[in-house]
Structure formats: structure tokens, C-alpha cells
Amino acid sequence: MKSLRDLDLNLLVVFHEILRARQISAAAQALGMSQPAVSNALARLRQSFDDALFVRTTAGMQPTPLAEQLAEPVAAALALLQTGLSPREHFDPAASTRTFTIAMTDVADIHFMPALVRHCADAAPQVHIAVVRASGTELSSGLESGRIDLAVGAYDDMSSSHFQQRLFQQDCVTIHRQGHVFGDGPVNLDTFRAARHLLVTESASPYQQIRQGLERAGIRSDAAMQVPSLLSAPLIVADSDLVATVPRRLAERMSAALGLGFIKPPIRLPLLHTNSFWHRRFHQDPGNRWLRALISSTFST
């Protein structure tokens, strides 16, 4: 196929439904068409693209590599057309019972959820917010399918299929217990290197960026003391001589409760950027727009 003029665009609706259902019969039922009509449409698609597109297997009609390549742009185009052709729905947060699913890290939970809970209790009392952990392919596919409405955090591997909005940026600080040799700082590089640094093995952002910066500066983590989550670091530091380098907002929230001090580390570390992400399929969805606006107005700085 050389251009859109060579293709009946109605066939893309059939393509999308076969991709979703993975069965000719199920696709036909969903589309209100006969099975022969769907089979005929698939035959025309195969001719247009010069590719089988779907191959019958014991697990149903499985897409070829070309069909997988076409899946996202076709889904996005159909969603955009549907949005343009359909009357714009109204979203009333005060009356809505919708459940929104937001992907966050455990550190983001601490910062975002208390304020979101307070706001929803006042302005959207029947709206439900479910927080999930997701990253990589799982996060991308969840946003594309609508299983995840929004991702909020320092994700740095999102594709061009996703829109994003900057919420804030923050630096990193090094937390320590009260009475530690670090005191209120400043601390020179030799003293900083000599301290016992807690090793956080979490591979996801933002700690991966922090750990890489520490390693470049020659900071050795105490490999005998490891934790998988950035969130547990303040609890361990509060009751030991270990120190940990964490995002500033986590340090500020935990310092008063745990009696922690923190200093600006004497090394160069990257600023951490916290954004909200959503798939372009849901850019005009009224509920998604309300949630994005709520988070932006509450947390953007």
C-alpha cells in the first residue's frame, strides 16, 4: 500500500477489532458483522499491506510483526476520530464514581497521595484512586490500553506516544541521624567519601540516577547493608551511622518524623524531574483531563 487513497479506512476498524479479540468470530460479533464479511475484510487488508497480518494458531489469530507495528498508530488514529465525531462527554467530579488508576513509585505515594485524598474528599467524594506499581513495557501498555490513566514520577523511558507535563524538579540531599559527624554541614569530599553509605538496589528512577552519580564521584556504598526500596532508607539511617542520598522532598517529609538531618552532598548529582504522563489516546478524555489538571494545580512549582 502506497497511500491512504489505496485503502478503505473502514478496514482499519476490522483490523483493530481482530487485534483486540484475536478471533474472527469474536471480532465479527463485536462489530455486528458476519464472519464471512470479517474474513473478506481481512483478505483485503492482507492484499493492501502485502502481509498476512494475522496467523491462525492454537492461541487464536496472532499478529505478524507488521501488524504489531501498525497496532499503536491505528488505535491512536481511531481513538482520535472517535473523539472528534462523538459529542464531548461532561465529567462532573462531584457526582462521578469513576476509578482512576495512577502508576507511582512508593516514594511518590508519600508526596502525592495525602493531598489527593484530601482534595477528593472535598471535591470528588465518590471518585476512587487506585495506585499501582508499573514500569517499562507494563507501564506503556497500561497507559495505551487505558488500564492506567496516568503515571506520575521520574520516569525517563516513555515513548513519543505519551504526552507529559512537568510538575517539579528537585535536587538530592544526604540524610543522617542526629548527632552524626555530618552535623548541619557543609561536609568536604573526603569526609563524605569516608562515611558508610547505604546501598539502595532499586533499579527504577530516580535512585538509579542518584546511584550512578555517587559511583562517578567515587562513593562506595556499604555493600553489607542493602535495601531494595528508597522508602526504607530513612528508617534505617535514623537508627544507625549509615547515610543515604535521597530526593530532597523525601528527606523533608521524613526528617521531622524521624529526627533526621540532611546536608547538600559535596558532589554533582543530576536534578530529578517529576512529570505526569498519559497516552495520546486519552488526551481529550474529560475525566483524564480533570485528573491531570488537579495534579498540576496541586503540585506544579
DAKA-V536093 format. One record per backbone hydrogen bond with DSSP energy under -1.0 kcal/mol. CO is the residue of the C=O (numbers start at 0). NH is the residue of the N-H. E is the energy in kcal/mol with one decimal. If there is no record, write none. Layout:
[[CO,NH,E] [CO,NH,E]]
This chain:
[[2,5,-1.7] [3,6,-1.9] [7,10,-2.2] [8,11,-1.2] [9,13,-1.1] [10,14,-2.6] [11,15,-2.6] [12,16,-1.9] [13,17,-2.6] [14,18,-2.4] [15,19,-1.8] [16,20,-3.0] [17,21,-3.0] [21,60,-3.1] [22,26,-2.1] [23,27,-2.6] [24,28,-2.2] [25,29,-2.3] [26,30,-2.0] [27,32,-2.6] [33,37,-2.0] [34,38,-2.8] [35,39,-2.4] [36,40,-2.2] [37,41,-2.4] [38,42,-2.1] [39,43,-2.0] [40,44,-2.2] [41,45,-2.7] [42,46,-1.9] [43,47,-2.4] [44,48,-2.6] [45,49,-1.2] [45,50,-1.3] [51,53,-3.1] [52,63,-2.5] [54,61,-2.7] [56,59,-1.7] [59,56,-1.7] [61,54,-2.8] [63,67,-2.4] [64,68,-1.9] [65,69,-2.0] [66,70,-1.4] [69,73,-2.3] [70,74,-2.4] [71,75,-2.7] [72,76,-2.2] [73,77,-2.5] [74,78,-2.3] [75,79,-2.2] [76,80,-2.3] [77,81,-2.7] [78,82,-2.3] [79,83,-2.1] [80,84,-2.2] [81,85,-1.8] [91,94,-1.2] [91,95,-1.9] [97,127,-2.3] [99,129,-3.1] [100,148,-2.1] [100,149,-1.5] [101,131,-2.2] [102,151,-2.7] [104,108,-1.8] [105,109,-1.2] [106,110,-1.1] [107,111,-3.0] [108,112,-1.7] [111,115,-2.0] [112,116,-2.9] [113,117,-1.9] [114,118,-2.4] [115,119,-2.6] [116,120,-2.0] [117,121,-1.2] [118,122,-3.1] [119,123,-1.6] [123,126,-1.5] [127,99,-3.1] [129,101,-2.7] [131,103,-2.1] [135,139,-2.3] [136,140,-2.8] [137,141,-1.8] [138,142,-2.3] [139,143,-2.2] [140,144,-2.3] [141,145,-1.2] [141,147,-2.2] [149,102,-2.7] [150,276,-2.8] [152,274,-2.6] [158,161,-1.6] [160,279,-2.2] [162,277,-1.9] [164,275,-2.2] [166,300,-2.4] [167,273,-2.9] [169,271,-3.0] [170,247,-2.4] [172,245,-2.7] [173,262,-2.2] [174,243,-1.4] [175,260,-2.8] [176,179,-1.5] [179,182,-1.6] [181,184,-2.0] [187,191,-2.3] [188,192,-2.7] [189,193,-1.9] [195,242,-2.4] [196,221,-4.0] [198,226,-2.2] [203,207,-1.3] [205,209,-1.5] [206,210,-3.2] [207,211,-2.2] [208,212,-1.8] [209,213,-2.2] [210,214,-2.5] [211,215,-2.1] [212,216,-1.2] [213,218,-2.7] [214,217,-1.6] [220,222,-1.3] [221,224,-2.2] [224,198,-1.9] [226,200,-2.7] [231,235,-1.6] [232,236,-2.7] [233,237,-2.0] [235,238,-1.1] [236,239,-1.5] [242,197,-3.3] [243,174,-3.0] [245,172,-2.5] [246,250,-1.9] [247,251,-2.8] [248,252,-1.8] [249,253,-2.1] [250,254,-2.1] [253,257,-2.0] [254,258,-1.3] [254,259,-1.9] [260,175,-2.6] [262,173,-2.7] [271,169,-2.0] [273,166,-2.6] [273,167,-1.5] [274,152,-2.5] [275,164,-2.1] [276,150,-2.2] [277,162,-2.7] [278,281,-1.7] [279,282,-1.3] [284,288,-2.7] [285,289,-2.1] [286,290,-2.3] [287,291,-2.5] [288,292,-2.4] [289,293,-2.4] [290,294,-2.4] [291,295,-2.5] [292,296,-2.7] [293,297,-1.7] [294,298,-2.3] [295,299,-2.2]]
